[in-house]
């Protein structure tokens, strides 16, 4: 073996080691892309979730950056195309995507009033002859949107359980698009009854006389928005993200600093089976 050959082999070994180290560093510092369902403007969502992204970056030692698509369909397309590692979306979008992509729920978000679960209600006017769900037969009902969990989907399951045929036993008015609009339609008698998220009724106290509103039905409670991983995120980083999220507990001052802007109080454990009842409701409403 000549000295020239030995030098050649040493050079090759050093080069291979350098390449492996470079690739290793590149993998370790790879950006984790955290997608947000764009229910608000990109500017608002950036302001709300930047502290959480910075916290996750510190906890994992890797840069976590926010990704905010232009609309709901663009968000779904980005998840399908593997353009996100993590995502935060409403319960319905989660179960819709789970049918197509191998996503995994990591943590369940908790809100100041409703905690980790929320429900819908059906309202009517207090001076209405409608006293119970069965009285809704033949009446005009207002809902938020076909993809609104607590403003349509939940109510469809409730009404179905009450023995109503949701396709023919009442008239569904054109979707009102906002919970406020449903409440206003009921108050003004443009609708006989309406479905909204429970904690959205109190938000109308300065716009309508809530003493004139009667709640005639409560839906079941359903799990809140999950943070979920996509197949693009490897298991080691997924475990770090999950552990970091679950450290943010409700009623903890440190968690409040990180999550106050996002209007959240913390995160709790979650499993895919927690959304099985929502799947039933979505199928009845034709959303799944």
N, C-alpha and C positions, 0 to 999 in steps of 0.2 A: 504494500500500500504506500503510494508516494505521498510526500508532504503536500503536493498540490491537490491531490484527491482529498486528503484530510481537511485542508483549508476549505475546499469546495463543500464538503459535507457539513462542516461547522457553519459556514455561511448559510446554507440551506436551512439548517436547524434553527439558526437565529432568526431568519426571515419568517419561517413558519410560526415560531413562537410569537414574533411581533404581530403577525396577522391574526393569530388566535386571540392575543390580548386586545387588539383593536376591535375585533368583532365582539369580544366579551364586554368591553366597555360600551360599545354601541348598543348592545342588548340591554345592559343594566340601566342605561340612561334613556331608553326608548320612552317616548311620550305616551302617556295614558290619556286617551281621548274620551272625555266625559260628555255624552250627549244629553241635551235638555229638550224635552217636548216643548215646542214654542207656543205656550198658551199666552205669553205676554211678548212684548218686543224684545229684540236681542239685547238692547241696552239695559232694559229692566232686569232681565234674567242674568246678565253678566254681573250687575251690581248685587243682585240677591245671592248668587252662588259662588262668586269669586272667593269669599272667605272659606267656604267649604273646600273648594279646589286647592287652595293654598294649604289648608290643614291636611288634606290627603297627600299632598306633595311632601309635606314634612314627615308625616307618619310612614310613608312608603319609601322615602328617599328617591322618588322618581317624579318627574314633572307631570302634573295632572292639568290638562288644559280643557276648557269648556268648548263644546261644539254646539252651535244653535242653528239648526236648519231653518229655512224660510217658513215652512208650514208643517202640519201634521203628516201629510203624505211624503214630504221630503224627509222627515224624521224616520218614518217607517222604511223608506227606500234606503236610507243610510245604514240602518240596522241590518237590513237584508243583505246589503252589499259589503258588510264587514268594515264599514268606515268609522265605527266606534268600538271602544273597549268596554265602556260602561254606559249606562243610560238611566234616566229618571223620567218616568212617564206615568200617566194615570192608569188605573187598574184595568180599564177596558182595552186600552192600547197594548198593555202588557199581554193580556190573554189572546188578543188578536195576533200579535207577533209570535207568541209561543207556539201557535199552530204551524208556523212556517220556519222558525229559526230556533236552534237549540240554546235559548237564553236561560239564565238561572237567576232567580231572585236572591239578593244578598241581604237586604235590610228593608224594613218597613218604616216609612216616615211617620212621624208623630206631629200633630198640629196642636196649637195652643188650646183650642176648645174641644175638638173632637178626639184628640189622641190618635191612636193608630187605626181606628175604625170609624166609619161614618155611615149615615143612612139617609134615606129620602123620606119625604112626607107627601101626602095629598091634602090639599087645602080647598076650602070652599068658603063662601060668606056665611057669617053667623045667622043671617036672616034667610038663608037658603033652606028649602025643604029637604035637601040632601043631608042625611044623618049618618049614613054608613056607606061602605063600598058598594053594596048591592044597589043602592039608590042611584048609582052612576049610569045605569043602563039607559041608553038613549040620550045621554047628556053630552055637552060639548066640553072636551078636555083640552087643556093647554099644557105643553111640555117644552123643555128647553131645546133639545136637539136629538136626533136619532142616535148619536154617539155619546150623549150625556149620561154618565153613570147614575148619578143621584137625581137627575132631572128627567129621566125617561126609562133607562134600562131597569133600575131597581123597581120602579113602579109597575113595570110590565109583569115581573114575577109576582109581586104582591097581588095585583088584580087577577092574575091567572090562578093563584092559590085561593082567592076569594070566590072562584067559580065563574068569573067573567071571561068571555072570549075577547081577547084584546084586539081582534081584527074586525069584529062586527057589532059588539055590544054597546059601543059608544063612538062618538065622532071625535077623531083626533084633529084638532085645528092645526094650521101651518105652524111649524116650530117657531117658538118665540126668540130663540137664540141666547137669551140671558135669563137667569133665575129671576132677576128683578122684573122683567117683562111678564113672566108668568104670574107673579104675585099681583102686578098691576092689572092684568087681564081679568083675574078673578075678582079683585076689588071693584073694578069698574063694571063688572057683570058682562064683559065681552066673552068670558068663559064661565061655565058652570062650576068648574073645578080645575085644579092644576097640580102638577108634580114638580117639586123643587127639592134641593138639598136642605136638610133640617136647619143647619146653622146659617142658612142664607135668609131665612124669614126675619130674624131679628135685625138684619141689616136694613130692612125696609121701614123701620120704626119712625124715621123722619120723613118718609114719603107717603105712607098710608096709615090709617088708623087700624093698628093691628088688633084692637079689641073687637073689630068687625070680622076678623078672620077665624075660621074654625078648622082645626086639624082633624080629619076623619080617618086617617090611616098612616101608620108608620111602617116603613119597609124593614127588612132584616138589616142588621149591621154587616158591612162588608169591609175588607181590608183596604187600607189607604194606598197611596202611591208607593211602589217599590223602586229601589235602586237595583238594577239587574246587570249582570255581565253578559257579554256576547262571546261566541266561540273564539273571537280574536284574542281575548285575554287569557294568558296562560294561568294555570292553577295556582302557582306560587304567588303571583301578583294579585290574583283574585282573593286569595286567603288574606293577604295583607290589607286589601281594601275593605273586605268584610269586617275584619277585626277593628279597623280604624273607625268604621261607621258605627259599630255596636258599642264603641267607647263613648259615643255621644248620647248621653242619657237624658231624658226629660228631668226638669227641676235641678239641673246641674249648672252652676254659674259659668263654667268654662264652655260647656256646650252652647249655652245661650249666646255667648260672644260670637261663636262661629256660625250659629244658625239663625240668629234673630233676623238678619236681613232677608233670609229665605222664608221667613214666617213659619219656621219649623221649631220643634223643641227637642228633637232627638230621633233616634232610630231604635227599632226593636227587631227581634228575630222573625223570620218569615219562611214559609215553605210554599211550593207551587200549589199543593192541595188546598191551601187556604182560599184559593180563588175558584174552587169548584162550583160554589153556589152562584158566583158571578157568571160563570160560563153558562149555567142553566138560564139565568135571566137574559143574557145576551142572545142566546139561541131563540128564546121566546120572542124577543124584540127584533130578530132578524139581523143582529149585529155580529154574529159569529157563525 
